[in-house]
Amino acid sequence: MLELRQLRHFLAVADTLHFGRAAELLGMTQPPLSQSILALERQLGGALFVRSKRSVRLTDFGRQWLEHVRLAVDGVAALSDVAEQLLSGRTGRLSLAFVSTADYSVLPRLVQRYSLAFPEVELELAEATSDIQIAALLDGRIDAGILISAGAALPGTLGYHPLLSEPLVSAVPETWIAEGRLAPVDGVLRGDDWMREPLIIFPARVSPDFHDLVTGFYRERGHVPAIQQEAIQMQTIISLVSAGLGLALVPASLRHLARTGVRYLPIAGAVPELETGLVWRNANDALTLANLIAIAAKLDTEN
């Protein structure tokens, strides 16, 4: 196996083409340097230098091998810097999953701040529902997730930081308003009549917190939701609303998702709030993750 010491000896002689000056640069005497080069040549099975009493020059093999050795030695020299960057979280990889609602609220700002602070970190983003994120975190398949939480307890091995709390608003078909099926007052849904209309909602198995928040709101007002359709993607829910299949209760930030045929209306009275938060595995000691959590905490002061 080649030794780094021998490679550095070879570079010194190749750069100076003089064993005496090379030995001086290396802080050694000439005989051990000559022995090192001879041992390297025997190991490689070919001469690196043509020696005479007056000069030293590289063989064709030595000249071509030189560029590879220089790259290898430079790479080894850079390893300490790479290690320092990895240990500080300034480089590496970080996998982050997110629910579809976060795409219209906290995700863009969090990703922007993290990428500006740590541009050398490879950030892997994947959309996933809350249940899939929790399973992936517990299995160590992702580093962090942005999910919906209404205060339900997470597994004790997971850490959590709230990012955003926002009221629910209604997404309704515009045709229902045009036809008089719904009659908002000053752009607000008032009363309870609208609660008798078909509802489109996330399934409980995918986002139990969100599902319970919506159905609990109906029950508090003495209604049983008439669930027309379930869908696991917010974009799909809004598309179904646009098609007139029902209305949906969605986080207020989803108003950024403009869709023809859909009107977002506030709901009068006390309305539940949906919390979105960052979750991670406590046992994950990666600095890339710690830096993400720190940036997420700083976002609190801007809300």
N, C-alpha and C positions, 0 to 999 in steps of 0.2 A: 504494500500500500504506500502510495506517495505521501511524503510528509511535507507540511506547510513550510517547515524550515528549509528543506531542500529547494522548494520552489522559489523561495525568497533569495536563496543563494544563486540560483540560476538567473533570476531577474537582475540581480546586482552585476553579475559578470556580463550578461547580455547588454545592459545599459552602458557599462564602462568599457567593455571589451578589453579589460585589464584585470588580471587576478589580484594584483597588489592593491590597486585602488578600490576594487570591490571589497576586498577583505577589510580595508580601512573603514569603508562606509558601514560595513556590517559589525565593526568592533571586534574583529577576530584576526588571527594570523593567516597567512596565505596557505600553509600546508593543509590545515583542516578544511579550508575552503576547496582546495583542489581535490582532496579526498572525497568531499561531499558531492562534487560534480561528477567525479568518476563513478561513484556509487550510483548516482542518479542515472547516468548513461548506461551502466550495466543493467539496472532495473528496467529501463525503457527498451533496451536492446538496440540502441543506435547512438551515434556520436552527436553531441549538441554543438561542439566547437571544433574548429581546426586550429591547432596550436603550433606555433613555431617560436624560435627564440626571440623574434622581433615583434610578433603580432598574434592577436587572437581574433578570430572571426567566427560568426555563426555558420553552421552547415545549413543546407537548404531545409533539412528536417528541423533544425533548431530555430530557424527563422520563422517557419510556419507554426511551430508549436508555441512560440513566444506569445503570440496574440491571445491564444487560449489560456496560457498560464497567467497572463496579466489580468484577464477578465476574472479568472478564478480567484486570484489573490485579492483583487479589488473587492470581489464579492464577499470574501471572508472578512475583509477589513470593515465592510459595511454592516456585518452581522450585529455588531454591538449597538450600532445606531438603530437597526431594525428592532432589536430586543427592547431598547429603551422606548421606542415608539409604541410597541405592542404593550409593554408594561404600563405605559401612561394612557393607553386607550386612544392614541392619536392615529393609529392605523389598525387594520384588521377587518373583521366582518361583524355585522350586527343584523340579525333577522328580526323584523317587526311585522306582526300581523295586525289587522285592523278591521273593525266592522264597517259596513258600507256607509252608515250614518256619519262616521268620523271623517269621511272623505269630504264632507261639506262643512266641517267645523274645525276640529283641533288638528287633524292630521297634517294639512299643508303647512301650517305655521310651525309645528313641532319638527317636521322633516326639514323645513327650510333653515331653522335655527341650528339644528344639529349638523346639517351638511355644511353650513358656513363655518361652524366652529371646528369641525373635524372632517375636512374635505378628503382626507386620505382613507377614511373608513368606508368600506363597501357596504352600503345599506341595502338590504334585501327586503322588499315590501311584498306582502301578500294579503289579499282580502280574504277574510274568514269570519264565520259566525262565532259568537261568544263561546258556544260549547266546544267547537273545534279548537279554538285558541287555548282553552283551559287544558284540554287533553294534550295538545302539542307542547304546552309549557311543562306539564307534569312529566312528559316523556323526554324533555330536553331537546325537542326538535325546533323550537324557536326561542329567541332570547327574551322577547317582550311582546305584549299585545295591547291593543286599545279595544276595550270592550264596553258593553252596556252593563251598568250596575244600578240596581234600585236599592242597594243596601244589603243584599243577600250575602251571607258569609261565603267567602272563598276558602278553598283548602288551606290549611295552616302553613303549608310549605310555600305559599305564594305571597308576595308583597303587592301592595296596591297603593296608588296615589290618584285621587280624583283630579280630573282635568277640566271638566265642564259640567255645569248643571243648567238645564234649560227647560222651559215649559213646553208642553205638548200643544200643537196647533192641529187644526183639521185640514186635510187635503180632500177637496170635494170636486166632483165633476162640474164643469162650468155649465153643462147642459141642464143640470138639476136646478141651478139658479135661474137660468133663462126660462125654464118651464114653470118656475114657481114651486118646485118640489121642496127647495130650501129657500128660506127668506131671511138672509142675514140683515141685521140692522146696523147701519154705518160700518159695514164690512166685518161684523162680528156675529158669530153664532150665539144666539141667546136661547134660553129655555132648554127643554129636554127633548123636544119633538124630533130633532135630528138623530137622537140616539136610537130611534126605531128603524133607521135606514140600515141597509146591508153594510157590514164592516169587513174590511180587508186588513189582515193582521199577520205579524210574525207568529209562526207556530211556537208553542210553549217549549218543545224539546230543543229548539234552536236558540231562543233567547227568553228563558223563563222570566227574567226580571222585567223585560219590556212587556211581555205578554201579560204578566200579572199586574203591571202598572196600569195598562189599558183596561183590562177586564175589571180590575178592582175599582177603577174610576166609574165605570158603568154601574157596578153594584152599589157603590156609595150613593148614587143618584136614583137607586131603585129600579134599574134596568138590567136586563139580560142581553148582552151583545148578540146581534143577529149576524154571526160570522158567515160571510158569503164565500170567502176564499182566503187561504193562507199562502204566503210566499216568503222565501228566505232572503231575498235581495230587495233592498229598498227601492232600487230602480224599477224592479218588477212590480212592486206594490203601486208605485206612482203610475206606471203604465196601465195597470188594471183600473185605477181611478180614472185615468184619462178615457178609458173605454166605457166608462159609466157603469162598471160592475159593482161599485160601492165606494164608500168613503174610507179614509184612514186617519188615525191619529199618529202624528209624526213629530220628531223634535223640531223646534223652531228654526234651527239652522238649515233644515232641509228646504227652506224657501229658496235657497241658492240653486236648487235643482229645478230649473224652469222646464215645464212640459206643457205643450199645447193641450188645451182642454182641461187643465187642472187649476184650481184656485185654492190658495192657502188662506185660511181664515182663523183668526184668534177665537178662543172660546171664552165666553163670559163666565165670571165667577172664579172660584178657587180651582185651579188646574194643577194636576200633579206635574212634577219636574222629573226629567230623565237625566241620570248621571252617566257620564262617560269617563272612564278612567284608564290609567296605565297599570298593567299588571306584569309581574315578572316572577321568576323562581328565585327564592331567597338564597339558595345554594350557589347561584351563578355569581362568581366573584369577578367576572370580566370587567375591566375598566371601561370598555366601550359601553357596556350597559350602565355602569355607574354614572358615566357622563350623560347618557340619555335621561336618566332619572333626575339628575341635577338640572338639566335644561328644562325638563317638564315642570319641575318645582318653580323655576323662575317665571314660567308662563302665568302662574297664579297672580303675580303682581300686575300683570297687564290686562287681566279680565275685568 
